[in-house]
Amino acid sequence: MIWNSAYLDPHLNKVPKHIYSQIVNDEELPAEKSDAIYIAIIGGGPKGFYALDRFISKAIDQNIHKPINIHWFNHNREFASGPHFQPTLPSYLIMNDCIAEISCWEEPESSHYIPNRLKLIDWIHQNKSAESSPNPSDFCSRELMGLYLMDALHKTLSHKPNQIEVSLVNSNILDMDIHMDRVQLTSSKKTLPFQYESAIFCTGHSYSNMEEEDLLASDCNENILYLPQTYPVELLDEIPAQVDVAIKGIGLTFMDAVLHLTEGRGGIFYKQDHEYRYLPSGYEPIIYPFSRRNLPMLPRNAFWNGNKYELKIMNEDWLNLLKSRNEPLNFERDILPTYNLEAQLAFYSYTHATQELTSAEILEFIDTFDATKLFSISALIDPMTYSKVQMETNYHEFIVDLSIYSMKLSDQGELKSPMAAAIAAIREGFYLIAELFSHNGFDEESQESFEKYWQGFINHTAFGPPRDSIDKLFCLAKDGYVKFIFSEEPVVEVQPEALLLKNSYVEKEFNFLIDARIPKGNLKLKNNKLYERMRRKGYVQEIVNGNYSNGKIAVDREGKLIGNIQNGLIYLYGIPTDGIYLQNDSLSRETNNFSNTWCQATLERIKNKSILESRPNYSLTFTNVNYTNLTPN
């Protein structure tokens, strides 16, 4: 089942209104109080909420009684939910993980200032108005997730202690300065008059896709509509009905665009013989995707702790052995062979012909069989080459056939189906690779090839949309509303009347182009105004490995910014730490949780400051002293 807000108690619809009613702008912030401590959180999505909750909880645990003002900044009103989980999103945009795997709270502690902190599945059960109960394998809409997050924020604000004031500030922070180890922020309107003891930047995907100048300038041509971003999805309403539209990127954002241009325009999906059928509205465009791989993502099956594939070769001993080398690793030499073998073992453990064999017998089979005919990570990444299909063939037909084959091999989940098990092994193995990357690092050559080649392929393969979304995509592909014609990534040329997309085998003109890629941080491209200004002042430095630099922001192992920040407490959390860390799940409270280290450093500074202020001022005043009596005998 896929849960959305229609299945919940209607009173929850009031929660966003409670949040909105507390939002202020820059000019409405109360004047600075001399006896108060000021803290800044920049970025209003889930990570910003996690930082807020963690700070309040830690301050209570450490008996901090000094007045503290927390200014939490966000460029829109969607505090806690962020842009990807807004409660106003259409219900056909669904979460990628099942509800059993999601919680906005940390694991229960012995005490906490908020009672009844529920995982998503339990929160749905408590608030449902439907008769049916949620199952661990169920999914939910992103708008329901937004309600869950906002309800958690509402509880947080309702239960916080009186000495901690929280201001939700609708403001776009564009610059930062440091004065005497304190942080000063500048919004799009003015420099704020507050001196913050510390700041944590949880800005998420706040970047821009930087295209060629001539393509960006094409909006001057009335015949061409180029949309450089997909969110908010209402931007796509500019695409007319029944036109050909090219979409760059075939990842998670692409899926949102496809569903908004079809189901979002009145098209209806329905099940017949357990397969999706599509009833068009007549307002759909025809969608032509392209990307570096030109392949759709594979489905992410429902999994949760206690019900997911377990690695067999990439175990703790293997991980610790590589860690113990205490030197940079080479991905292709030190990791990839074992990683590939893990995926093969998972695949053949559930293939009909080999599923009765032991793991040792399957490994022997893999070792002796013709490698060109074996399933492998490389075959998964580049199926055309391994299937010996000619590049000039009917690519759309190849994709439809491949999708049917892949879906049949994954339709029973990762504990029963070969393809689903292999994808799960790649997913679980990636978590260990991320751990090795942060602990050992990769050598210069390997880091470059991993970040430019392997990482994108792994993410595209192992972290796809849920099965329901992929079923809808392939239904649209079979019916011709999505057409895969580019077997090789095309170049985009601006023509007088249209955009020409062409590769070695096919070319086609389009008047409509959507960039459906999630923008990634890159200091070289200067694609974030705040971090670019911080870079120019020396507060931000780029990650460098030998002669290789990747445009990412350097932080230490605790998430603290590396740069000319003196003793300033400036931390990054979530997506901005990409580059040092490979896996920054936007909803996870466990992965690279730098809100903990930020809280600890900030509270230690507050306590030290309180100790200094509480010390008596010993001053000696000498009056009417007879210096004669002080003369030695």
SULRA-V214011 format. One record per backbone hydrogen bond with DSSP energy under -1.0 kcal/mol. NH is the residue of the N-H (numbers start at 1). CO is the residue of the C=O. If there is no record, write none. Layout:
BEGIN
nh->(NH,NH)
co->(CO,CO)
END
This chain:
BEGIN
nh->(3,7,8,9,12,13,14,15,18,19,20,21,22,23,24,28,29,36,37,39,40,41,42,43,49,50,51,52,53,54,55,56,57,58,59,60,61,62,63,64,68,69,70,71,72,73,74,79,80,82,89,93,95,99,100,101,102,120,123,124,125,126,127,128,129,130,138,139,141,142,145,146,147,148,149,150,151,152,153,154,155,156,157,158,159,164,165,167,169,170,171,171,174,175,177,179,182,183,184,186,187,188,192,196,197,199,200,201,202,206,216,217,220,221,224,225,227,235,236,237,238,239,242,245,246,247,248,249,255,256,257,258,259,260,261,264,265,266,267,268,270,272,275,277,279,286,287,288,290,300,307,315,319,320,321,322,323,324,326,329,334,335,336,339,340,341,342,343,344,345,346,347,348,349,350,354,355,357,362,363,364,365,366,367,368,369,373,380,381,382,386,387,389,393,395,398,399,400,401,402,403,404,405,406,407,408,409,410,413,416,417,419,420,421,422,423,424,425,426,427,428,429,430,431,432,433,434,435,436,437,438,439,440,441,443,447,448,449,450,451,452,453,454,455,457,458,459,460,461,462,463,470,471,472,473,474,475,476,477,478,479,481,482,483,491,493,495,499,500,501,502,503,508,510,513,514,515,516,523,527,532,533,534,535,536,537,538,539,540,543,545,548,554,556,559,561,562,564,565,568,570,571,572,573,577,578,579,580,581,594,598,599,600,601,602,603,604,605,606,607,608,609,610,611,612,613,614,618,627,629,631)
co->(139,4,5,127,9,10,11,12,14,15,16,17,19,20,168,25,26,33,67,69,198,71,200,73,45,46,47,48,49,50,51,52,53,54,55,56,57,58,60,59,163,37,165,39,167,41,169,77,44,78,86,90,140,138,136,98,99,102,119,120,121,122,123,124,7,7,135,1,3,93,141,142,143,144,145,146,147,148,149,150,151,152,153,154,155,161,68,70,72,24,74,169,186,186,184,182,179,196,177,175,190,172,185,183,38,569,40,571,42,204,212,213,217,218,221,511,513,232,233,234,235,236,284,286,512,288,514,290,251,252,253,254,255,256,257,259,262,263,262,279,277,275,272,270,268,243,481,245,247,465,304,313,315,316,317,318,319,320,323,441,330,331,331,335,336,337,338,339,340,341,342,343,344,345,347,351,351,354,358,359,360,361,362,363,364,365,370,376,377,378,382,383,384,390,393,394,395,396,397,398,399,400,401,402,403,404,405,407,410,413,413,409,409,417,418,419,420,421,422,423,424,425,426,427,428,429,430,431,432,433,434,435,436,436,329,443,444,445,446,447,448,449,449,450,453,454,455,456,457,458,459,466,467,468,469,470,471,472,473,474,475,476,476,287,502,500,498,510,493,508,491,506,501,499,225,246,227,248,551,522,528,529,530,531,532,533,535,534,534,552,548,545,541,560,556,570,554,538,563,565,568,199,559,201,574,575,581,577,577,592,594,595,596,597,598,599,600,601,602,603,604,605,606,607,608,609,610,616,625,626,628)
END
